């Protein structure tokens, strides 16, 4: 880690346009040396564009970037790195088969043709000894937990000499305990004056718990900010959205759970590599309840959803829906009222090149009133339904003929919601439905899920956001290494206990 103090970074009147969209409209921010500075804003507010201009991925149309009082041109990421700027991305970039030490060395741009491992290990060991948290340099990256992998990603940037570090949604794959541990360590480095951290996050709690300063972007402009100690959550919400959003009109209905609409008995499934991903899962979801499955990414959740969506064949076990064996067909899913909100909707729930109207029709284009004489699609009926869905679900788009891949993440998820909640929903399977969405879009989607539950739907909610599960679920089950290892009711749920089971640090309690 570079022993020089972190730089003063000043952004003045930065502007950037993409076609007709003004992504940055005169943004000015001062990042004090040694600060832990959070960057907040809705999707499309300009956060990613701002840091990509700072890291040299984009060139600004106008404005200046000054490092330690000197204006700098940053034409590419290599130039940013030379100035001590680094960035850690949401997804891991490690080589799984390599050790911690080898991954650190691989990050360098000046790897020698012949590696003197004795000297390199002395340098790496000395570097790791200066860090506030530790990793075994001989451990393969594949053996690390998600929290340890995130630490290694941070180590890579610090090893390269970063003194100004941007963290892009760094806790999206971590348990709450891992998130707090990583961010606490980063705060200790800033407090010691060894590093400046810029945290991009959607989680107000992380800002209030760890950041020293905050800047809020709205519509490509600086909407306010200041020292976190002088701001409460209400003030952050006001700056983010212009006014405090109305509390959701959907209240949790007090009702007795109905019949067991979804029943899983000893279900097993393989992943794409042929390894066991779902291992003996048994679970019931009753009509009128939300069962939340908590777990760090990669513990079999995706494969379980694919089995329930009919996209993956279970190797063994029994799946009953409304007491009947599960059939993998569109007709059977439609008859039983089974609907799905998958993560990454553009790649898993939509056809990017098709229009909004056509994507909304994927469920029922072949049945009346949208089909005549067998498979003849009634375009007028499809468009009428699309216009109604756009209005009811507040889908912001150029119209029903707009391509799906032109929509923002929140609006694309609203379109999927409009399609998946258009019929009589009896079973709703939702996987990370709010991942990457801003506060406003997430609040709306959660309200729709709760509304489906209140109307008697059985809801299986798989989420890596424990706050989301604590808010919505009637019961929470933890999935670890393909198995259900712990269960608790809403009334008895304790975040620390659930997080411990998610990380595999607690004694597993098998569910009945």
C-alpha positions in Angstrom: 0.0 0.0 0.0 1.3 3.4 -1.0 2.5 5.2 2.2 1.7 8.7 0.8 -1.4 10.4 2.2 -4.6 10.1 0.2 -5.1 12.9 -2.4 -7.6 15.8 -2.4 -9.9 15.1 -5.3 -12.1 17.9 -6.6 -14.7 17.6 -9.3 -15.9 20.9 -10.7 -18.9 21.5 -13.0 -18.7 18.1 -14.7 -21.0 17.5 -17.6 -21.6 14.4 -19.7 -24.3 13.7 -22.3 -25.2 10.4 -24.0 -27.3 11.3 -27.0 -30.3 13.2 -25.7 -29.7 12.1 -22.1 -27.8 14.6 -19.9 -26.2 12.1 -17.5 -24.2 14.7 -15.6 -25.3 18.4 -15.5 -22.7 20.5 -13.8 -21.8 18.2 -10.9 -19.3 19.5 -8.3 -17.9 17.5 -5.4 -15.0 17.8 -3.1 -13.6 14.5 -1.6 -11.5 15.4 1.4 -8.4 13.3 2.0 -9.1 10.5 4.5 -12.9 10.8 4.3 -15.4 8.0 3.9 -17.7 9.6 1.4 -21.0 8.0 0.4 -22.6 8.6 -3.0 -26.3 8.2 -3.1 -29.0 8.6 -5.8 -31.7 6.9 -7.7 -30.9 4.7 -10.7 -30.0 7.1 -13.5 -29.0 9.9 -11.1 -25.5 9.9 -12.5 -23.5 8.1 -9.9 -21.9 5.5 -12.2 -21.3 8.1 -14.9 -19.5 10.3 -12.4 -17.1 7.6 -11.1 -16.5 6.3 -14.6 -15.4 9.8 -15.7 -13.2 9.9 -12.6 -11.7 6.5 -13.5 -11.1 7.3 -17.1 -13.7 5.0 -18.6 -15.6 8.0 -20.0 -14.4 11.4 -21.0 -16.4 14.3 -19.7 -17.9 16.8 -22.2 -16.8 19.7 -19.9 -15.7 20.5 -16.4 -12.5 19.6 -14.5 -11.0 17.0 -12.2 -8.2 18.2 -9.9 -5.9 16.0 -7.9 -4.2 17.8 -5.0 -5.0 21.1 -6.6 -3.7 20.3 -10.1 -6.1 19.8 -13.0 -5.7 16.4 -14.5 -6.7 14.7 -17.7 -7.7 11.1 -17.1 -7.9 9.4 -20.5 -8.1 5.8 -19.3 -8.1 3.6 -16.2 -4.3 3.2 -16.3 -4.0 7.0 -15.9 -6.4 6.9 -13.0 -4.3 4.1 -11.3 -1.2 6.1 -11.8 -2.8 9.0 -9.8 -3.7 6.6 -6.9 -7.3 6.1 -7.9 -8.8 2.6 -7.7 -12.2 0.9 -8.0 -13.8 -2.3 -6.6 -16.7 -3.5 -8.6 -19.9 -5.4 -7.6 -18.8 -8.7 -9.0 -15.6 -10.6 -8.1 -12.7 -10.6 -10.6 -10.6 -13.2 -8.9 -9.0 -16.3 -10.4 -10.5 -19.1 -8.3 -7.7 -21.6 -8.7 -5.0 -19.1 -7.7 -4.0 -18.3 -4.1 -4.5 -15.0 -2.4 -0.8 -14.1 -3.0 -1.0 -15.1 -6.7 -4.2 -13.0 -7.2 -2.4 -10.0 -5.7 0.6 -10.4 -8.0 -1.7 -11.0 -11.0 -3.3 -7.6 -10.4 0.0 -5.8 -11.2 0.6 -4.4 -14.7 4.4 -5.0 -14.4 4.6 -8.8 -13.7 8.1 -9.8 -14.5 8.9 -12.7 -16.9 10.7 -14.5 -14.0 9.1 -14.2 -10.6 11.3 -14.2 -7.6 8.7 -15.7 -5.3 10.8 -15.4 -2.2 11.1 -11.6 -2.6 7.5 -11.3 -3.8 6.2 -13.2 -0.7 8.2 -11.0 1.6 6.6 -7.9 0.0 3.1 -9.4 0.1 3.5 -10.6 3.7 4.7 -7.1 4.7 1.7 -5.6 2.8 -0.8 -7.9 4.5 0.7 -7.1 7.9 -0.2 -3.5 7.5 -3.9 -4.3 6.8 -6.6 -4.0 9.5 -7.9 -7.4 8.5 -6.1 -10.6 7.5 -6.2 -13.3 4.8 -4.1 -16.4 4.4 -1.8 -15.7 1.5 -1.7 -19.4 0.6 -5.5 -19.9 0.6 -7.0 -20.5 -2.9 -9.5 -17.8 -3.8 -12.1 -20.6 -4.4 -12.0 -21.5 -0.7 -12.7 -18.0 0.5 -16.1 -16.9 1.8 -17.9 -14.0 0.0 -16.7 -11.6 2.7 -13.1 -12.7 2.3 -13.3 -12.5 -1.5 -14.5 -8.9 -1.2 -11.5 -8.2 1.2 -9.2 -9.6 -1.4 -10.7 -7.4 -4.1 -10.0 -4.4 -1.9 -6.5 -5.7 -1.1 -5.8 -5.9 -4.9 -6.5 -2.2 -5.3 -4.5 -1.2 -2.2 -1.6 -3.4 -3.3 -1.6 -1.5 -6.6 -1.1 1.7 -4.6 -4.7 3.1 -4.6 -5.1 5.9 -2.0 -8.5 6.9 -3.3 -10.8 3.8 -3.5 -14.3 3.7 -5.0 -16.5 0.8 -3.8 -19.4 0.1 -6.2 -22.2 -1.6 -4.2 -19.6 -3.7 -2.4 -22.0 -5.4 0.1 -24.5 -6.8 -2.4 -23.1 -10.4 -2.1 -22.3 -10.2 1.6 -24.2 -11.2 4.8 -25.0 -8.2 7.1 -22.2 -9.2 9.5 -19.7 -9.4 6.6 -20.9 -6.1 5.2 -20.4 -4.3 8.5 -17.0 -6.0 9.0 -15.7 -4.9 5.6 -17.0 -1.4 5.8 -15.8 -1.0 9.4 -12.3 -2.0 8.3 -12.5 0.6 5.5 -13.6 3.3 7.9 -10.6 2.5 10.1 -8.3 3.1 7.2 -9.9 6.4 6.4 -9.8 7.4 10.1 -6.1 6.6 10.2 -5.6 9.0 7.2 -4.3 6.2 5.0 -7.1 6.1 2.4 -10.1 8.0 1.0 -13.2 5.8 0.3 -16.1 6.6 -1.9 -19.0 4.2 -1.3 -21.8 3.8 -3.9 -24.8 2.3 -2.1 -28.6 2.2 -2.1 -28.6 1.3 1.6 -29.2 4.3 3.9 -28.2 2.2 6.9 -24.7 1.7 5.5 -24.3 5.5 5.0 -25.4 6.3 8.5 -23.4 3.5 10.1 -20.1 3.9 8.3 -19.8 7.1 6.2 -18.4 10.4 7.4 -19.8 12.5 4.5 -22.4 12.0 1.8 -23.3 13.5 -1.6 -26.7 12.9 -3.2 -27.1 13.1 -7.0 -30.6 13.6 -8.5 -31.2 13.9 -12.3 -27.5 14.4 -13.0 -27.1 17.2 -10.5 -25.8 17.6 -7.0 -28.9 17.6 -4.8 -27.2 18.1 -1.5 -25.1 16.4 1.2 -22.8 17.1 4.0 -21.4 15.5 7.1 -23.4 12.3 7.9 -23.5 13.2 11.6 -25.7 16.2 10.8 -28.2 14.3 8.6 -30.9 11.8 9.5 -32.6 9.3 7.2 -35.5 11.7 6.5 -33.0 14.3 5.2 -31.3 11.7 2.9 -34.7 10.6 1.5 -35.7 14.2 0.9 -32.5 14.9 -1.0 -32.7 11.7 -3.0 -36.3 12.0 -4.2 -37.0 15.7 -3.9 -39.6 15.1 -1.2 -40.3 12.3 1.2 -42.1 9.4 -0.6 -45.5 8.5 0.6 -45.7 5.5 2.9 -46.9 2.5 1.0 -50.7 2.2 1.0 -50.3 -1.6 1.2 -50.5 -2.9 4.8 -49.8 -6.4 5.9 -53.2 -8.1 6.2 -53.6 -10.2 9.4 -54.9 -13.5 8.1 -54.5 -17.2 8.8 -52.4 -19.0 6.2 -54.4 -21.2 3.8 -53.7 -24.6 2.3 -50.2 -25.6 1.5 -50.2 -24.5 -2.1 -46.5 -25.3 -2.8 -45.0 -28.4 -1.4 -41.4 -29.5 -1.9 -40.2 -32.9 -0.6 -36.5 -33.9 -0.8 -35.9 -32.0 -4.0 -32.5 -32.4 -5.6 -31.1 -30.6 -8.6 -27.8 -30.1 -10.4 -26.2 -26.8 -11.6 -24.9 -26.1 -15.1 -21.6 -27.8 -14.3 -23.3 -31.0 -13.2 -22.6 -30.5 -9.5 -25.3 -30.9 -6.8 -26.7 -27.4 -6.1 -30.1 -28.2 -4.5 -29.7 -30.9 -1.8 -32.8 -32.6 -0.3 -34.9 -29.4 0.0 -38.3 -29.8 1.7 -40.5 -26.8 2.1 -44.1 -25.7 2.2 -45.6 -22.4 1.2 -49.2 -21.7 2.1 -51.7 -19.5 0.4 -51.6 -16.0 1.9 -48.1 -16.2 3.3 -44.6 -15.1 2.2 -41.8 -17.6 2.9 -38.4 -15.9 2.5 -35.3 -17.8 1.7 -32.2 -16.0 2.9 -28.7 -16.9 1.7 -25.5 -15.5 0.1 -25.4 -15.8 -3.6 -24.4 -19.2 -5.0 -26.0 -21.5 -2.4 -28.5 -23.1 -4.8 -31.1 -20.4 -4.9 -30.8 -19.9 -8.7 -31.2 -23.6 -9.4 -34.2 -23.9 -7.1 -35.9 -21.0 -8.9 -35.1 -22.6 -12.3 -36.7 -25.9 -11.2 -39.9 -24.1 -10.1 -39.9 -22.1 -13.3 -39.7 -25.3 -15.4 -36.3 -24.3 -16.8 -34.4 -27.0 -15.0 -35.3 -30.6 -14.4 -35.1 -31.8 -10.7 -33.0 -34.9 -10.3 -35.2 -36.3 -7.7 -37.9 -35.4 -5.1 -41.5 -34.4 -5.2 -43.0 -31.0 -6.2 -46.7 -30.5 -5.6 -48.6 -27.4 -6.6 -52.2 -27.3 -5.3 -51.8 -30.9 -4.4 -50.9 -31.9 -8.0 -47.6 -33.0 -9.4 -45.7 -30.2 -11.0 -45.7 -30.1 -14.8 -43.1 -28.2 -16.8 -45.2 -26.5 -19.3 -46.6 -23.0 -20.0 -50.1 -24.3 -20.0 -49.7 -26.0 -16.6 -48.1 -22.9 -15.0 -50.9 -20.7 -16.4 -53.6 -23.0 -15.1 -52.1 -23.2 -11.6 -51.5 -19.5 -11.5 -47.7 -19.8 -11.1 -45.8 -16.6 -11.9 -42.1 -15.6 -11.6 -40.1 -12.5 -10.9 -36.5 -13.5 -11.7 -33.4 -11.5 -11.0 -31.7 -9.8 -14.0 -35.0 -9.5 -15.9 -33.4 -8.3 -19.1 -31.6 -11.6 -19.6 -33.9 -14.0 -17.8 -37.5 -12.6 -18.1 -37.6 -10.5 -21.3 -36.5 -10.6 -24.9 -34.4 -7.4 -25.2 -35.0 -6.8 -28.9 -38.8 -7.1 -28.6 -41.1 -4.2 -27.7 -42.6 -3.5 -24.3 -46.0 -4.6 -25.7 -44.6 -7.9 -27.0 -42.8 -8.7 -23.7 -46.0 -8.1 -21.8 -47.7 -10.6 -24.1 -45.2 -13.4 -23.7 -47.5 -15.2 -21.1 -50.7 -15.2 -23.1 -50.2 -14.2 -26.7 -51.6 -17.5 -27.8 -54.9 -17.4 -25.9 -58.0 -15.2 -26.1 -58.4 -12.2 -26.2 -54.9 -11.8 -27.6 -55.1 -14.7 -30.2 -57.7 -15.4 -32.8 -58.2 -18.5 -34.9 -55.5 -20.4 -33.1 -52.2 -18.5 -33.3 -53.2 -15.3 -35.0 -52.2 -12.5 -32.7 -54.6 -9.6 -32.2 -52.1 -6.7 -32.3 -54.7 -4.1 -31.3 -55.6 -6.1 -28.1 -51.9 -6.6 -27.3 -51.3 -2.8 -27.6 -54.4 -1.9 -25.6 -53.2 -4.2 -22.7 -49.7 -2.7 -22.9 -51.0 0.9 -22.7 -53.1 -0.1 -19.6 -50.1 -1.8 -18.0 -47.9 1.2 -18.6 -50.4 3.4 -16.9 -51.2 1.1 -14.0 -47.6 0.2 -13.2 -46.1 3.6 -14.0 -43.7 2.2 -16.6 -41.6 5.0 -17.9 -40.9 4.3 -21.5 -41.4 5.9 -25.0 -44.5 3.8 -25.5 -45.6 0.2 -26.1 -43.4 0.0 -29.1 -40.2 0.9 -27.2 -37.6 -1.9 -27.1 -37.2 -3.6 -23.7 -33.5 -2.9 -23.6 -34.1 0.8 -23.7 -35.8 0.7 -20.2 -34.0 1.4 -16.9 -33.7 -1.4 -14.4 -36.6 -0.2 -12.3 -39.0 0.3 -15.3 -38.0 -3.1 -16.7 -38.9 -4.7 -13.4 -42.2 -2.8 -13.4 -42.9 -4.2 -16.8 -42.2 -7.8 -15.6 -44.4 -7.2 -12.6 -47.2 -6.0 -14.9 -47.0 -9.2 -16.9 -46.5 -11.6 -14.0 -49.3 -10.1 -11.8 -51.7 -9.7 -14.7 -53.5 -13.0 -14.1 -54.9 -14.6 -11.0 -51.7 -15.2 -9.1 -51.8 -18.2 -6.8 -48.0 -18.8 -6.5 -45.4 -16.1 -7.0 -41.7 -17.0 -7.0 -39.5 -13.9 -6.7 -35.7 -14.0 -6.7 -33.9 -10.7 -5.7 -36.7 -8.7 -7.3 -35.2 -5.4 -6.1 -31.6 -6.0 -6.7 -29.8 -2.9 -8.0 -33.0 -0.8 -7.9 -33.3 2.5 -6.1 -35.4 3.1 -3.0 -38.5 4.3 -4.9 -38.6 1.4 -7.4 -37.8 -1.2 -4.7 -40.6 0.2 -2.4 -43.2 -0.1 -5.2 -42.2 -3.6 -6.1 -42.3 -4.8 -2.5 -45.7 -3.3 -2.1 -46.9 -5.3 -5.1 -45.5 -8.5 -3.7 -47.2 -7.8 -0.3 -50.5 -7.0 -2.1 -50.3 -10.4 -3.9 -49.8 -12.1 -0.5 -52.8 -10.2 1.0 -55.0 -11.4 -1.9 -54.2 -15.0 -1.0 -51.2 -15.8 -3.2 -48.5 -18.1 -1.9 -45.2 -16.2 -2.2 -41.7 -17.7 -2.2 -39.2 -14.8 -1.9 -35.5 -15.6 -2.4 -33.4 -12.6 -1.5 -29.8 -11.7 -0.6 -31.2 -8.6 1.1 -31.9 -9.5 4.7 -33.7 -6.2 5.3 -36.1 -7.0 2.5 -36.8 -10.4 4.0 -37.3 -9.0 7.5 -39.8 -6.5 6.0 -41.9 -8.8 3.9 -41.6 -12.5 5.0 -44.0 -14.3 7.3 -41.3 -17.0 7.8 -37.6 -16.9 6.9 -35.6 -20.0 6.0 -31.8 -20.0 5.4 -30.3 -21.8 2.5 -26.7 -22.8 2.8 -24.8 -25.1 0.4 -28.0 -26.2 -1.2 -29.8 -27.1 2.0 -32.3 -25.5 4.2 -30.5 -25.1 7.5 -32.5 -22.8 9.7 -36.1 -21.5 10.0 -37.7 -18.7 12.1 -41.0 -17.0 12.2 -41.4 -13.3 11.5 -42.0 -12.5 15.1 -38.9 -14.3 16.3 -36.6 -13.3 13.5 -33.2 -11.8 14.7 -31.0 -10.4 11.9 -27.7 -11.4 13.7 -28.9 -15.0 14.1 -30.1 -15.3 10.5 -26.8 -13.8 9.2 -24.8 -16.2 11.3 -26.5 -19.1 9.6 -26.1 -17.5 6.2 -22.4 -17.4 6.7 -22.3 -20.9 8.1 -21.0 -19.7 11.5 -23.9 -21.0 13.5 -25.0 -24.5 14.4 -27.4 -25.5 11.7 -31.0 -26.2 12.7 -32.5 -28.4 10.1 -36.0 -27.5 9.1 -38.8 -30.0 9.4 
